[in-house]
């Protein structure tokens, strides 16, 4: 089967700024379900094994899209590195939801896409964003979370919070790149001003979608209890735990293998089967 790869498509969002997206899809002449992958905190569309995952979805008969949030720290000119830490520091949940809406609007018009079959797959913080968008946007029929958070209230606490408020910025070390990643206080102000909108628990409870929750039992970044909590909130969801899997299901950056990791292969197969069965 011939797979088309359109990479680094420039998407314009007047509410944020230009960012890049990729589309992987088979040449079938048929309208295909639109699957949109939403990366997480300190993530980006070309991280690790996401390209191999995209190919697998395309070969399974889906129009698979992945994209960089406009303020994730990458740029249109340099999508593989955190080249714009000022943008990273000015990111917030409102911008991410706006970008995701823009991606849906852009690709739903594609001649190869079945506009009645839209599925979001969110990893980590991208899972929380995808849960909210699935509640807000009735066009979305399917939601899959991978190692998702169950709350977006993941800010410094107590003294650390007061220091952040006073200084206006705090820094997080990126373990891989050794960059000091800034977070400006506007991030919290945006959360506080949109507190009800950013309630992941309520959105998970209310979302009227086919919902699959996938999590590794040895996730070092987001405890597996978050997945169990999401499943309790939405009893119609399906909970799928991957034994001994970590936060990225065995993938890492850079990923130099020609195949997916064992755990990410299992996750991808599960996602494909779920979508084909439910949507």
DRENPA-3360 file (N, C-alpha, C; in nm, 2 decimals, always signed):
BEGIN
1 = XXXXXXXX = +0.08/-0.12/+0.00/+0.00/+0.00/+0.00/+0.09/+0.13/+0.00 ~ +0.06/+0.22/-0.09/+0.13/+0.34/-0.10/+0.09/+0.44/+0.01 ~ +0.19/+0.48/+0.09/+0.16/+0.58/+0.20/+0.21/+0.72/+0.16 ~ +0.13/+0.82/+0.17/+0.17/+0.95/+0.14/+0.21/+1.02/+0.27 ~ +0.32/+1.09/+0.27/+0.37/+1.16/+0.39/+0.38/+1.31/+0.35 ~ +0.30/+1.39/+0.41/+0.31/+1.54/+0.39/+0.36/+1.59/+0.52 ~ +0.49/+1.63/+0.53/+0.55/+1.68/+0.65/+0.58/+1.83/+0.65 ~ +0.57/+1.88/+0.77/+0.60/+2.02/+0.80/+0.51/+2.12/+0.72;
9 = XXXXXXXX = +0.38/+2.08/+0.72/+0.27/+2.17/+0.67/+0.26/+2.29/+0.76 ~ +0.26/+2.41/+0.71/+0.25/+2.53/+0.79/+0.10/+2.55/+0.82 ~ +0.06/+2.55/+0.95/-0.07/+2.58/+0.99/-0.07/+2.72/+1.06 ~ -0.16/+2.81/+1.01/-0.17/+2.94/+1.07/-0.29/+2.95/+1.17 ~ -0.26/+3.00/+1.29/-0.36/+3.02/+1.39/-0.35/+3.17/+1.43 ~ -0.45/+3.25/+1.39/-0.44/+3.40/+1.42/-0.44/+3.42/+1.57 ~ -0.49/+3.33/+1.65/-0.49/+3.35/+1.80/-0.36/+3.32/+1.86 ~ -0.27/+3.24/+1.79/-0.14/+3.21/+1.85/-0.03/+3.25/+1.75;
17 = XXXXXXXX = +0.02/+3.15/+1.68/+0.12/+3.18/+1.57/+0.13/+3.06/+1.48 ~ +0.20/+3.07/+1.37/+0.22/+2.96/+1.28/+0.29/+2.84/+1.35 ~ +0.25/+2.72/+1.31/+0.31/+2.60/+1.36/+0.30/+2.49/+1.25 ~ +0.37/+2.38/+1.28/+0.38/+2.27/+1.18/+0.30/+2.15/+1.21 ~ +0.25/+2.08/+1.10/+0.18/+1.95/+1.12/+0.23/+1.86/+1.01 ~ +0.21/+1.73/+1.04/+0.24/+1.62/+0.94/+0.11/+1.54/+0.92 ~ +0.09/+1.49/+0.80/-0.02/+1.40/+0.76/+0.04/+1.28/+0.70 ~ +0.00/+1.16/+0.75/+0.04/+1.03/+0.69/-0.09/+0.96/+0.65;
25 = XXXXXXXX = -0.11/+0.91/+0.53/-0.23/+0.85/+0.49/-0.21/+0.76/+0.37 ~ -0.29/+0.65/+0.36/-0.28/+0.56/+0.24/-0.35/+0.62/+0.12 ~ -0.30/+0.58/+0.00/-0.36/+0.62/-0.13/-0.47/+0.52/-0.16 ~ -0.59/+0.54/-0.11/-0.70/+0.45/-0.13/-0.81/+0.50/-0.21 ~ -0.82/+0.63/-0.22/-0.94/+0.69/-0.29/-1.06/+0.69/-0.21 ~ -1.05/+0.65/-0.08/-1.17/+0.65/+0.01/-1.15/+0.76/+0.11 ~ -1.26/+0.80/+0.17/-1.26/+0.89/+0.28/-1.21/+0.81/+0.41 ~ -1.12/+0.87/+0.48/-1.05/+0.80/+0.59/-1.08/+0.87/+0.72;
33 = XXXXXXXX = -1.09/+0.79/+0.83/-1.11/+0.85/+0.96/-0.98/+0.93/+0.99 ~ -1.01/+1.05/+1.05/-0.90/+1.14/+1.09/-0.86/+1.12/+1.23 ~ -0.73/+1.08/+1.25/-0.68/+1.05/+1.38/-0.57/+1.16/+1.41 ~ -0.59/+1.24/+1.51/-0.50/+1.35/+1.54/-0.43/+1.32/+1.67 ~ -0.29/+1.32/+1.67/-0.21/+1.29/+1.78/-0.17/+1.42/+1.85 ~ -0.19/+1.43/+1.98/-0.16/+1.55/+2.06/-0.04/+1.52/+2.15 ~ +0.07/+1.59/+2.13/+0.19/+1.56/+2.21/+0.17/+1.62/+2.35 ~ +0.26/+1.59/+2.44/+0.26/+1.63/+2.58/+0.36/+1.74/+2.61;
41 = XXXXXXXX = +0.38/+1.76/+2.74/+0.47/+1.86/+2.79/+0.61/+1.83/+2.75 ~ +0.69/+1.92/+2.70/+0.82/+1.91/+2.65/+0.82/+1.81/+2.53 ~ +0.71/+1.79/+2.47/+0.70/+1.70/+2.35/+0.70/+1.78/+2.22 ~ +0.71/+1.71/+2.11/+0.69/+1.76/+1.98/+0.66/+1.65/+1.88 ~ +0.62/+1.69/+1.76/+0.56/+1.59/+1.67/+0.67/+1.49/+1.62 ~ +0.79/+1.53/+1.61/+0.90/+1.44/+1.56/+0.98/+1.37/+1.67 ~ +0.93/+1.38/+1.79/+1.00/+1.31/+1.90/+1.00/+1.16/+1.89 ~ +1.11/+1.10/+1.92/+1.12/+0.95/+1.93/+1.07/+0.88/+1.82;
49 = XXXXXXXX = +0.97/+0.79/+1.85/+0.92/+0.69/+1.75/+0.78/+0.74/+1.69 ~ +0.74/+0.86/+1.71/+0.61/+0.90/+1.66/+0.60/+0.89/+1.51 ~ +0.70/+0.90/+1.43/+0.69/+0.89/+1.29/+0.66/+0.74/+1.25 ~ +0.72/+0.65/+1.32/+0.69/+0.51/+1.30/+0.55/+0.47/+1.34 ~ +0.50/+0.53/+1.45/+0.36/+0.51/+1.49/+0.27/+0.57/+1.38 ~ +0.30/+0.69/+1.33/+0.22/+0.75/+1.22/+0.21/+0.66/+1.10 ~ +0.32/+0.60/+1.06/+0.32/+0.51/+0.95/+0.23/+0.39/+0.97 ~ +0.23/+0.34/+1.09/+0.15/+0.22/+1.13/+0.00/+0.25/+1.12;
57 = XXXXXXXX = -0.03/+0.37/+1.17/-0.18/+0.41/+1.16/-0.22/+0.43/+1.01 ~ -0.13/+0.49/+0.93/-0.16/+0.51/+0.79/-0.18/+0.38/+0.72 ~ -0.09/+0.28/+0.75/-0.11/+0.15/+0.68/-0.23/+0.08/+0.73 ~ -0.29/+0.11/+0.84/-0.41/+0.05/+0.89/-0.53/+0.12/+0.84 ~ -0.51/+0.22/+0.75/-0.63/+0.29/+0.68/-0.68/+0.41/+0.75 ~ -0.59/+0.49/+0.82/-0.63/+0.61/+0.88/-0.55/+0.73/+0.82 ~ -0.62/+0.85/+0.83/-0.55/+0.97/+0.80/-0.49/+1.03/+0.93 ~ -0.36/+1.01/+0.95/-0.30/+1.03/+1.08/-0.23/+1.17/+1.07;
65 = XXXXXXXX = -0.26/+1.25/+1.17/-0.20/+1.38/+1.18/-0.13/+1.40/+1.31 ~ -0.01/+1.46/+1.31/+0.06/+1.50/+1.43/+0.11/+1.64/+1.41 ~ +0.12/+1.71/+1.52/+0.15/+1.86/+1.50/+0.23/+1.91/+1.62 ~ +0.30/+2.02/+1.61/+0.36/+2.09/+1.72/+0.27/+2.20/+1.77 ~ +0.24/+2.20/+1.90/+0.17/+2.32/+1.95/+0.26/+2.44/+1.92 ~ +0.19/+2.55/+1.89/+0.25/+2.68/+1.85/+0.36/+2.73/+1.95 ~ +0.33/+2.70/+2.08/+0.43/+2.76/+2.18/+0.49/+2.64/+2.26 ~ +0.53/+2.53/+2.19/+0.59/+2.42/+2.25/+0.75/+2.44/+2.26;
73 = XXXXXXXX = +0.79/+2.55/+2.20/+0.94/+2.58/+2.21/+1.01/+2.55/+2.08 ~ +0.95/+2.47/+1.99/+1.00/+2.45/+1.85/+0.96/+2.57/+1.76 ~ +1.02/+2.58/+1.65/+0.98/+2.68/+1.55/+0.95/+2.62/+1.42 ~ +0.89/+2.70/+1.33/+0.87/+2.66/+1.19/+1.00/+2.63/+1.12 ~ +1.10/+2.71/+1.15/+1.23/+2.69/+1.09/+1.31/+2.57/+1.15 ~ +1.29/+2.54/+1.28/+1.36/+2.44/+1.34/+1.27/+2.35/+1.43 ~ +1.20/+2.26/+1.37/+1.09/+2.18/+1.44/+1.15/+2.07/+1.54 ~ +1.28/+2.05/+1.53/+1.33/+1.93/+1.60/+1.40/+1.97/+1.73;
81 = XXXXXXXX = +1.41/+2.10/+1.76/+1.48/+2.15/+1.89/+1.39/+2.25/+1.95 ~ +1.42/+2.27/+2.08/+1.36/+2.38/+2.16/+1.44/+2.51/+2.13 ~ +1.40/+2.57/+2.02/+1.48/+2.68/+1.97/+1.42/+2.82/+2.02 ~ +1.30/+2.81/+2.08/+1.24/+2.94/+2.12/+1.18/+2.92/+2.26 ~ +1.27/+2.94/+2.36/+1.23/+2.92/+2.50/+1.14/+3.03/+2.55 ~ +1.14/+3.14/+2.48/+1.05/+3.25/+2.52/+0.91/+3.21/+2.49 ~ +0.89/+3.15/+2.37/+0.76/+3.10/+2.33/+0.71/+2.99/+2.43 ~ +0.81/+2.90/+2.46/+0.78/+2.79/+2.56/+0.73/+2.85/+2.69;
89 = XXXXXXXX = +0.79/+2.95/+2.74/+0.75/+3.01/+2.86/+0.62/+3.08/+2.86 ~ +0.58/+3.12/+2.74/+0.45/+3.19/+2.72/+0.34/+3.09/+2.68 ~ +0.37/+2.96/+2.68/+0.26/+2.87/+2.64/+0.16/+2.86/+2.76 ~ +0.03/+2.82/+2.72/-0.07/+2.80/+2.82/-0.18/+2.71/+2.76 ~ -0.27/+2.66/+2.84/-0.37/+2.57/+2.80/-0.47/+2.63/+2.70 ~ -0.50/+2.76/+2.71/-0.58/+2.82/+2.61/-0.52/+2.82/+2.47 ~ -0.39/+2.84/+2.46/-0.33/+2.84/+2.33/-0.33/+2.70/+2.28 ~ -0.31/+2.60/+2.36/-0.30/+2.46/+2.31/-0.44/+2.42/+2.26;
97 = XXXXXXXX = -0.54/+2.45/+2.33/-0.68/+2.42/+2.29/-0.71/+2.49/+2.16 ~ -0.67/+2.61/+2.15/-0.69/+2.69/+2.02/-0.62/+2.62/+1.91 ~ -0.49/+2.58/+1.93/-0.41/+2.52/+1.82/-0.48/+2.39/+1.78 ~ -0.52/+2.31/+1.88/-0.59/+2.18/+1.84/-0.72/+2.20/+1.76 ~ -0.79/+2.30/+1.80/-0.91/+2.33/+1.72/-0.88/+2.37/+1.58 ~ -0.77/+2.45/+1.56/-0.72/+2.49/+1.43/-0.68/+2.37/+1.35 ~ -0.61/+2.28/+1.41/-0.57/+2.15/+1.34/-0.69/+2.08/+1.29 ~ -0.79/+2.06/+1.38/-0.92/+1.99/+1.34/-0.98/+2.06/+1.22;
105 = XXXXXXXX = -1.00/+2.19/+1.23/-1.06/+2.27/+1.12/-0.98/+2.26/+0.99 ~ -0.85/+2.25/+1.00/-0.77/+2.25/+0.88/-0.78/+2.11/+0.81 ~ -0.77/+2.01/+0.88/-0.77/+1.87/+0.82/-0.90/+1.81/+0.79 ~ -1.01/+1.86/+0.86/-1.14/+1.80/+0.84/-1.19/+1.84/+0.69 ~ -1.13/+1.94/+0.63/-1.17/+1.98/+0.50/-1.09/+1.90/+0.39 ~ -1.00/+1.82/+0.43/-0.92/+1.75/+0.33/-1.00/+1.65/+0.26 ~ -0.98/+1.64/+0.13/-1.06/+1.55/+0.04/-1.05/+1.40/+0.08 ~ -0.94/+1.37/+0.15/-0.92/+1.23/+0.19/-0.98/+1.19/+0.33;
113 = XXXXXXXX = -1.04/+1.29/+0.39/-1.09/+1.28/+0.53/-1.24/+1.26/+0.54 ~ -1.28/+1.16/+0.62/-1.42/+1.14/+0.66/-1.45/+1.23/+0.78 ~ -1.52/+1.34/+0.75/-1.54/+1.44/+0.86/-1.63/+1.39/+0.97 ~ -1.70/+1.28/+0.95/-1.78/+1.22/+1.05/-1.71/+1.12/+1.14 ~ -1.58/+1.11/+1.12/-1.50/+1.01/+1.20/-1.37/+1.08/+1.24 ~ -1.37/+1.15/+1.36/-1.26/+1.22/+1.41/-1.22/+1.16/+1.55 ~ -1.09/+1.13/+1.56/-1.04/+1.06/+1.68/-0.92/+1.14/+1.73 ~ -0.92/+1.17/+1.86/-0.80/+1.23/+1.92/-0.72/+1.13/+2.00;
121 = XXXXXXXX = -0.59/+1.13/+1.99/-0.50/+1.05/+2.07/-0.41/+1.15/+2.15 ~ -0.42/+1.16/+2.28/-0.34/+1.25/+2.35/-0.24/+1.18/+2.44 ~ -0.11/+1.22/+2.44/-0.01/+1.17/+2.53/+0.02/+1.26/+2.64 ~ +0.02/+1.21/+2.76/+0.06/+1.28/+2.88/-0.03/+1.41/+2.90 ~ +0.03/+1.53/+2.91/-0.05/+1.65/+2.92/-0.14/+1.66/+2.80 ~ -0.10/+1.62/+2.68/-0.18/+1.62/+2.56/-0.31/+1.54/+2.58 ~ -0.30/+1.44/+2.67/-0.42/+1.36/+2.70/-0.53/+1.45/+2.77 ~ -0.48/+1.53/+2.87/-0.57/+1.62/+2.94/-0.64/+1.72/+2.84;
129 = XXXXXXXX = -0.55/+1.78/+2.75/-0.60/+1.87/+2.65/-0.71/+1.80/+2.56 ~ -0.68/+1.68/+2.52/-0.77/+1.60/+2.43/-0.90/+1.57/+2.50 ~ -0.90/+1.54/+2.63/-1.02/+1.52/+2.70/-1.11/+1.64/+2.70 ~ -1.05/+1.76/+2.73/-1.13/+1.88/+2.73/-1.19/+1.91/+2.59 ~ -1.10/+1.89/+2.49/-1.15/+1.92/+2.35/-1.26/+1.82/+2.31 ~ -1.25/+1.70/+2.35/-1.35/+1.60/+2.32/-1.49/+1.63/+2.38 ~ -1.48/+1.69/+2.50/-1.61/+1.74/+2.56/-1.66/+1.86/+2.49 ~ -1.57/+1.95/+2.45/-1.62/+2.08/+2.39/-1.66/+2.07/+2.25;
137 = XXXXXXXX = -1.60/+1.98/+2.17/-1.62/+1.97/+2.03/-1.70/+1.85/+1.99 ~ -1.83/+1.87/+1.95/-1.91/+1.75/+1.92/-1.88/+1.68/+1.79 ~ -1.78/+1.73/+1.72/-1.74/+1.66/+1.60/-1.65/+1.54/+1.63 ~ -1.60/+1.53/+1.75/-1.51/+1.43/+1.79/-1.59/+1.30/+1.83 ~ -1.56/+1.19/+1.77/-1.63/+1.06/+1.81/-1.54/+0.97/+1.90 ~ -1.41/+0.98/+1.89/-1.32/+0.89/+1.96/-1.21/+0.96/+2.03 ~ -1.18/+0.91/+2.15/-1.08/+0.97/+2.24/-0.99/+0.86/+2.29 ~ -0.86/+0.87/+2.27/-0.77/+0.77/+2.33/-0.66/+0.85/+2.41;
145 = XXXXXXXX = -0.64/+0.82/+2.53/-0.54/+0.88/+2.61/-0.42/+0.78/+2.64 ~ -0.30/+0.83/+2.62/-0.18/+0.75/+2.64/-0.11/+0.82/+2.76 ~ -0.10/+0.75/+2.87/-0.02/+0.80/+2.99/-0.07/+0.94/+3.03 ~ -0.20/+0.96/+3.03/-0.26/+1.09/+3.04/-0.26/+1.14/+3.19 ~ -0.25/+1.27/+3.21/-0.28/+1.33/+3.34/-0.43/+1.33/+3.36 ~ -0.47/+1.33/+3.48/-0.62/+1.34/+3.51/-0.65/+1.48/+3.57 ~ -0.55/+1.57/+3.57/-0.58/+1.71/+3.61/-0.47/+1.80/+3.54 ~ -0.51/+1.92/+3.51/-0.41/+2.02/+3.45/-0.36/+2.11/+3.56;
153 = XXXXXXXX = -0.40/+2.09/+3.68/-0.35/+2.17/+3.79/-0.21/+2.10/+3.84 ~ -0.11/+2.12/+3.76/+0.02/+2.06/+3.79/+0.13/+2.17/+3.80 ~ +0.10/+2.26/+3.90/+0.18/+2.38/+3.92/+0.26/+2.37/+4.05 ~ +0.36/+2.45/+4.06/+0.43/+2.45/+4.19/+0.34/+2.48/+4.31 ~ +0.37/+2.42/+4.43/+0.28/+2.44/+4.54/+0.36/+2.51/+4.65 ~ +0.28/+2.57/+4.74/+0.33/+2.64/+4.87/+0.44/+2.74/+4.84 ~ +0.55/+2.72/+4.90/+0.66/+2.82/+4.89/+0.71/+2.84/+4.75 ~ +0.71/+2.73/+4.68/+0.76/+2.73/+4.54/+0.66/+2.81/+4.45;
161 = XXXXXXXX = +0.53/+2.80/+4.48/+0.43/+2.88/+4.41/+0.45/+3.03/+4.44 ~ +0.47/+3.06/+4.57/+0.48/+3.20/+4.61/+0.61/+3.26/+4.54 ~ +0.71/+3.19/+4.53/+0.83/+3.24/+4.47/+0.81/+3.26/+4.32 ~ +0.73/+3.17/+4.26/+0.70/+3.19/+4.12/+0.62/+3.31/+4.09 ~ +0.52/+3.33/+4.18/+0.43/+3.45/+4.17/+0.51/+3.58/+4.18 ~ +0.61/+3.58/+4.28/+0.69/+3.69/+4.30/+0.79/+3.72/+4.19 ~ +0.85/+3.62/+4.14/+0.96/+3.63/+4.04/+0.90/+3.65/+3.90 ~ +0.78/+3.59/+3.88/+0.72/+3.59/+3.75/+0.76/+3.48/+3.66;
169 = XXXXXXXX = +0.86/+3.40/+3.70/+0.91/+3.29/+3.62/+0.97/+3.18/+3.71 ~ +0.96/+3.06/+3.67/+1.04/+2.95/+3.73/+1.09/+2.86/+3.61 ~ +1.20/+2.79/+3.64/+1.27/+2.71/+3.54/+1.26/+2.56/+3.57 ~ +1.25/+2.48/+3.46/+1.26/+2.34/+3.48/+1.37/+2.29/+3.39 ~ +1.46/+2.21/+3.44/+1.57/+2.15/+3.36/+1.51/+2.04/+3.27 ~ +1.55/+2.05/+3.14/+1.52/+1.95/+3.04/+1.63/+1.84/+3.05 ~ +1.60/+1.73/+3.10/+1.70/+1.62/+3.13/+1.77/+1.58/+3.01 ~ +1.71/+1.59/+2.89/+1.78/+1.54/+2.77/+1.86/+1.65/+2.71;
177 = XXXXXXXX = +1.81/+1.77/+2.70/+1.88/+1.88/+2.63/+1.97/+1.97/+2.72 ~ +1.94/+1.95/+2.85/+2.00/+2.03/+2.96/+1.97/+2.18/+2.95 ~ +1.86/+2.21/+2.88/+1.81/+2.35/+2.88/+1.73/+2.38/+3.00 ~ +1.74/+2.51/+3.05/+1.65/+2.56/+3.15/+1.53/+2.61/+3.09 ~ +1.42/+2.54/+3.10/+1.29/+2.58/+3.03/+1.21/+2.67/+3.12 ~ +1.18/+2.79/+3.07/+1.11/+2.89/+3.16/+0.96/+2.87/+3.16 ~ +0.89/+2.90/+3.27/+0.75/+2.90/+3.28/+0.71/+3.03/+3.34 ~ +0.65/+3.12/+3.26/+0.60/+3.25/+3.31/+0.47/+3.24/+3.39;
185 = XXXXXXXX = +0.45/+3.33/+3.48/+0.34/+3.32/+3.57/+0.20/+3.33/+3.50 ~ +0.21/+3.39/+3.37/+0.08/+3.39/+3.29/+0.02/+3.25/+3.27 ~ +0.10/+3.15/+3.28/+0.06/+3.01/+3.26/-0.05/+2.98/+3.37 ~ -0.01/+3.01/+3.49/-0.11/+2.99/+3.60/-0.23/+3.08/+3.59 ~ -0.20/+3.21/+3.56/-0.32/+3.31/+3.55/-0.42/+3.26/+3.44 ~ -0.37/+3.21/+3.33/-0.46/+3.15/+3.23/-0.54/+3.04/+3.29 ~ -0.48/+2.95/+3.36/-0.55/+2.84/+3.43/-0.65/+2.89/+3.52 ~ -0.62/+2.98/+3.61/-0.71/+3.03/+3.71/-0.83/+3.11/+3.64;
193 = XXXXXXXX = -0.80/+3.18/+3.54/-0.91/+3.25/+3.47/-1.00/+3.16/+3.39 ~ -0.96/+3.04/+3.36/-1.04/+2.94/+3.29/-1.06/+2.81/+3.37 ~ -1.07/+2.82/+3.50/-1.06/+2.71/+3.59/-1.17/+2.60/+3.55 ~ -1.29/+2.65/+3.53/-1.40/+2.55/+3.50/-1.38/+2.48/+3.36 ~ -1.33/+2.56/+3.27/-1.30/+2.50/+3.13/-1.19/+2.40/+3.14 ~ -1.09/+2.42/+3.22/-0.98/+2.33/+3.23/-1.00/+2.22/+3.33 ~ -1.12/+2.19/+3.37/-1.15/+2.08/+3.46/-1.15/+1.95/+3.39 ~ -1.04/+1.88/+3.39/-1.03/+1.75/+3.32/-1.12/+1.65/+3.37;
201 = XXXXXXXX = -1.14/+1.65/+3.50/-1.23/+1.55/+3.56/-1.37/+1.56/+3.51 ~ -1.42/+1.68/+3.51/-1.56/+1.71/+3.46/-1.57/+1.68/+3.32 ~ -1.47/+1.71/+3.24/-1.47/+1.69/+3.09/-1.47/+1.54/+3.07 ~ -1.39/+1.46/+3.14/-1.39/+1.31/+3.13/-1.52/+1.25/+3.16 ~ -1.59/+1.31/+3.26/-1.72/+1.26/+3.31/-1.82/+1.28/+3.20 ~ -1.82/+1.40/+3.14/-1.92/+1.44/+3.05/-1.90/+1.41/+2.90 ~ -1.78/+1.37/+2.87/-1.75/+1.35/+2.72/-1.84/+1.24/+2.66 ~ -1.90/+1.27/+2.55/-1.99/+1.17/+2.49/-1.91/+1.11/+2.37;
209 = XXXXXXXX = -1.81/+1.03/+2.40/-1.72/+0.98/+2.29/-1.69/+0.83/+2.33 ~ -1.64/+0.76/+2.23/-1.58/+0.63/+2.26/-1.44/+0.66/+2.32 ~ -1.42/+0.61/+2.44/-1.31/+0.65/+2.52/-1.22/+0.53/+2.56 ~ -1.09/+0.53/+2.52/-1.00/+0.43/+2.56/-0.88/+0.49/+2.64 ~ -0.86/+0.44/+2.75/-0.75/+0.49/+2.84/-0.64/+0.39/+2.85 ~ -0.52/+0.43/+2.80/-0.40/+0.34/+2.80/-0.30/+0.40/+2.89 ~ -0.24/+0.31/+2.98/-0.14/+0.36/+3.07/-0.04/+0.24/+3.10 ~ +0.09/+0.28/+3.12/+0.18/+0.18/+3.17/+0.18/+0.17/+3.32;
217 = XXXXXXXX = +0.20/+0.05/+3.37/+0.19/+0.03/+3.51/+0.32/+0.08/+3.58 ~ +0.43/+0.10/+3.51/+0.55/+0.16/+3.57/+0.58/+0.30/+3.52 ~ +0.47/+0.37/+3.49/+0.49/+0.51/+3.44/+0.56/+0.60/+3.55 ~ +0.67/+0.65/+3.52/+0.75/+0.73/+3.62/+0.71/+0.87/+3.62 ~ +0.63/+0.92/+3.53/+0.60/+1.06/+3.52/+0.45/+1.09/+3.56 ~ +0.36/+1.00/+3.52/+0.22/+1.02/+3.56/+0.18/+0.88/+3.62 ~ +0.14/+0.88/+3.74/+0.11/+0.75/+3.81/-0.01/+0.68/+3.74 ~ +0.00/+0.55/+3.74/-0.11/+0.48/+3.68/-0.25/+0.50/+3.75;
225 = XXXXXXXX = -0.24/+0.55/+3.87/-0.37/+0.59/+3.94/-0.45/+0.69/+3.86 ~ -0.38/+0.78/+3.79/-0.45/+0.88/+3.70/-0.54/+0.81/+3.60 ~ -0.49/+0.70/+3.54/-0.57/+0.63/+3.44/-0.69/+0.56/+3.51 ~ -0.67/+0.50/+3.63/-0.78/+0.44/+3.70/-0.88/+0.54/+3.74 ~ -0.84/+0.66/+3.78/-0.93/+0.77/+3.82/-1.01/+0.81/+3.70 ~ -0.95/+0.83/+3.58/-1.03/+0.87/+3.46/-1.13/+0.76/+3.43 ~ -1.10/+0.64/+3.45/-1.19/+0.53/+3.42/-1.31/+0.53/+3.52 ~ -1.28/+0.56/+3.64/-1.39/+0.57/+3.74/-1.48/+0.69/+3.70;
233 = XXXXXXXX = -1.42/+0.80/+3.66/-1.50/+0.92/+3.62/-1.59/+0.89/+3.50 ~ -1.54/+0.80/+3.41/-1.62/+0.77/+3.29/-1.63/+0.62/+3.28 ~ -1.73/+0.56/+3.34/-1.74/+0.41/+3.35/-1.76/+0.35/+3.21 ~ -1.80/+0.43/+3.11/-1.82/+0.37/+2.98/-1.69/+0.36/+2.90 ~ -1.58/+0.41/+2.96/-1.45/+0.41/+2.90/-1.40/+0.27/+2.91 ~ -1.29/+0.24/+2.83/-1.22/+0.11/+2.84/-1.08/+0.14/+2.90 ~ -1.04/+0.07/+3.00/-0.91/+0.09/+3.06/-0.81/-0.02/+3.02 ~ -0.70/+0.01/+2.96/-0.60/-0.09/+2.91/-0.47/-0.06/+2.97;
241 = XXXXXXXX = -0.42/-0.14/+3.06/-0.29/-0.12/+3.12/-0.18/-0.21/+3.06 ~ -0.07/-0.15/+3.03/+0.04/-0.22/+2.97/+0.14/-0.25/+3.08 ~ +0.16/-0.38/+3.11/+0.24/-0.42/+3.23/+0.38/-0.38/+3.21 ~ +0.44/-0.32/+3.31/+0.58/-0.27/+3.32/+0.62/-0.16/+3.22 ~ +0.52/-0.10/+3.15/+0.55/+0.00/+3.06/+0.58/+0.13/+3.13 ~ +0.67/+0.21/+3.07/+0.70/+0.34/+3.13/+0.61/+0.45/+3.06 ~ +0.65/+0.58/+3.09/+0.57/+0.69/+3.04/+0.56/+0.70/+2.89 ~ +0.67/+0.66/+2.82/+0.67/+0.67/+2.67/+0.66/+0.54/+2.61;
249 = XXXXXXXX = +0.62/+0.44/+2.68/+0.60/+0.30/+2.63/+0.72/+0.25/+2.56 ~ +0.84/+0.28/+2.62/+0.97/+0.22/+2.57/+1.03/+0.30/+2.46 ~ +0.97/+0.41/+2.41/+1.03/+0.49/+2.31/+1.12/+0.60/+2.38 ~ +1.21/+0.66/+2.31/+1.30/+0.76/+2.36/+1.34/+0.85/+2.24 ~ +1.41/+0.96/+2.28/+1.46/+1.05/+2.17/+1.61/+1.06/+2.19 ~ +1.69/+1.03/+2.08/+1.64/+0.99/+1.95/+1.60/+0.84/+1.95 ~ +1.52/+0.81/+1.85/+1.48/+0.67/+1.83/+1.54/+0.62/+1.70 ~ +1.64/+0.53/+1.71/+1.72/+0.49/+1.59/+1.69/+0.35/+1.54;
257 = XXXXXXXX = +1.59/+0.29/+1.61/+1.55/+0.15/+1.56/+1.45/+0.17/+1.44 ~ +1.44/+0.06/+1.36/+1.35/+0.06/+1.25/+1.21/+0.02/+1.28 ~ +1.19/-0.03/+1.41/+1.06/-0.08/+1.45/+1.03/-0.01/+1.58 ~ +0.90/-0.01/+1.61/+0.85/+0.05/+1.74/+0.90/-0.04/+1.85 ~ +0.91/+0.03/+1.97/+0.94/-0.05/+2.09/+0.83/-0.15/+2.11 ~ +0.86/-0.26/+2.19/+0.76/-0.36/+2.21/+0.63/-0.30/+2.27 ~ +0.64/-0.22/+2.37/+0.52/-0.16/+2.44/+0.45/-0.06/+2.35 ~ +0.52/+0.02/+2.27/+0.45/+0.11/+2.19/+0.38/+0.04/+2.07;
265 = XXXXXXXX = +0.44/-0.07/+2.02/+0.38/-0.15/+1.92/+0.25/-0.21/+1.98 ~ +0.25/-0.26/+2.10/+0.13/-0.31/+2.16/+0.02/-0.20/+2.17 ~ +0.06/-0.08/+2.21/-0.03/+0.03/+2.23/-0.09/+0.07/+2.10 ~ -0.01/+0.08/+1.99/-0.06/+0.12/+1.86/-0.16/+0.02/+1.81 ~ -0.12/-0.11/+1.82/-0.22/-0.22/+1.78/-0.35/-0.21/+1.85 ~ -0.34/-0.18/+1.98/-0.47/-0.16/+2.06/-0.55/-0.04/+2.01 ~ -0.48/+0.07/+1.99/-0.55/+0.19/+1.94/-0.62/+0.16/+1.81 ~ -0.55/+0.09/+1.71/-0.61/+0.07/+1.58/-0.73/-0.03/+1.59;
273 = XXXXXXX = -0.72/-0.13/+1.68/-0.83/-0.22/+1.69/-0.95/-0.15/+1.76 ~ -0.92/-0.07/+1.85/-1.03/+0.01/+1.92/-1.11/+0.10/+1.82 ~ -1.03/+0.17/+1.74/-1.10/+0.26/+1.65/-1.18/+0.19/+1.54 ~ -1.12/+0.08/+1.49/-1.19/+0.00/+1.39/-1.32/-0.06/+1.45 ~ -1.31/-0.10/+1.57/-1.43/-0.16/+1.64/-1.54/-0.06/+1.67 ~ -1.50/+0.06/+1.72/-1.60/+0.15/+1.78/-1.65/+0.26/+1.68 ~ -1.56/+0.29/+1.58/-1.60/+0.41/+1.50/-1.61/+0.38/+1.35;
% end
